[in-house]
Amino acid sequence: AVSAVGMSRQNNEGDFGNKTDAELDEVLLTKLRLREAHDEGSGFRFITDGEYAIPLQMWLESHPRDSMLVLNTEKLSTLQTWKRIFRHLGLVAPSDGRIREMIDTVNEAYRSK
């Protein structure tokens, strides 16, 4: 599901391109709820055919929905995304400067490969 949404956003297809991560969370969770309410032949193919459909379903069978955080991986280099991750995990976020330092370190290591 997440990869299908990411590709749709990248290609500006569907209604995903302009959604915030919070709006994207709600779209995906709504689609998952609808999928649970209907049988698999209901037309929600972007959930059932995605490579993450089975792991997502397994997660939701044993964990509450609000334990899942859906992220746009393209935004992993933003402070807002990391603050959201810390908030979701119930952790106190480091200072903005420390988060930026961690992001820059990872990006530099990635670029040097």
ZAMARGU-4260 file (C-alpha; in steps of 0.2 Angstrom, whole numbers, plus 5000, padded with zeros to 4 digits):
<rodrens>
0) 5000/5000/5000 | 5013/5012/5005 | 5024/5009/4989 | 5009/5011/4978 | 5004/5027/4986
5) 5023/5033/4985 | 5023/5029/4967 | 5006/5038/4964 | 5013/5053/4973 | 5029/5053/4963
10) 5020/5053/4947 | 5006/5065/4953 | 4993/5052/4950 | 4977/5051/4960 | 4973/5062/4975
15) 4989/5058/4985 | 5001/5070/4977 | 4996/5085/4988 | 4991/5076/5004 | 5001/5079/5020
20) 5008/5064/5029 | 4994/5066/5042 | 4981/5066/5028 | 4990/5051/5020 | 4989/5041/5036
25) 4970/5044/5037 | 4968/5039/5018 | 4978/5022/5021 | 4969/5018/5038 | 4952/5022/5030
30) 4956/5010/5015 | 4962/4997/5027 | 4946/4999/5037 | 4936/4998/5021 | 4945/4982/5016
35) 4941/4974/5032 | 4923/4978/5030 | 4922/4970/5012 | 4929/4954/5005 | 4945/4955/4995
40) 4936/4956/4978 | 4930/4973/4983 | 4941/4983/4971 | 4953/4990/4984 | 4967/4983/4974
45) 4981/4995/4979 | 4980/4988/4997 | 4977/4970/4992 | 4990/4969/4978 | 5004/4979/4987
50) 5019/4971/4993 | 5016/4977/5010 | 4998/4970/5011 | 5001/4954/5021 | 5013/4962/5034
55) 5001/4977/5036 | 4987/4965/5039 | 4997/4954/5051 | 5002/4970/5061 | 4984/4976/5062
60) 4979/4959/5068 | 4990/4960/5083 | 4992/4979/5086 | 4980/4993/5088 | 4979/5004/5072
65) 4986/5020/5081 | 5002/5010/5084 | 5006/5011/5065 | 5014/5027/5058 | 5014/5030/5040
70) 5028/5040/5033 | 5033/5047/5016 | 5051/5041/5015 | 5055/5056/5004 | 5053/5067/5020
75) 5064/5058/5031 | 5077/5072/5030 | 5065/5085/5037 | 5064/5090/5056 | 5045/5089/5055
80) 5045/5070/5051 | 5057/5066/5064 | 5048/5076/5077 | 5032/5066/5072 | 5042/5050/5074
85) 5048/5054/5091 | 5030/5060/5096 | 5022/5044/5089 | 5035/5033/5100 | 5031/5044/5115
90) 5049/5050/5116 | 5055/5067/5120 | 5063/5074/5103 | 5081/5080/5104 | 5084/5098/5100
95) 5081/5104/5082 | 5100/5106/5080 | 5103/5088/5086 | 5090/5081/5074 | 5098/5091/5059
100) 5115/5085/5064 | 5109/5066/5064 | 5100/5069/5047 | 5116/5077/5039 | 5127/5063/5046
105) 5116/5050/5038 | 5114/5059/5022 | 5133/5062/5021 | 5136/5043/5024 | 5124/5039/5010
110) 5131/5051/4998 | 5149/5044/5001 | 5144/5026/4996
</rodrens>
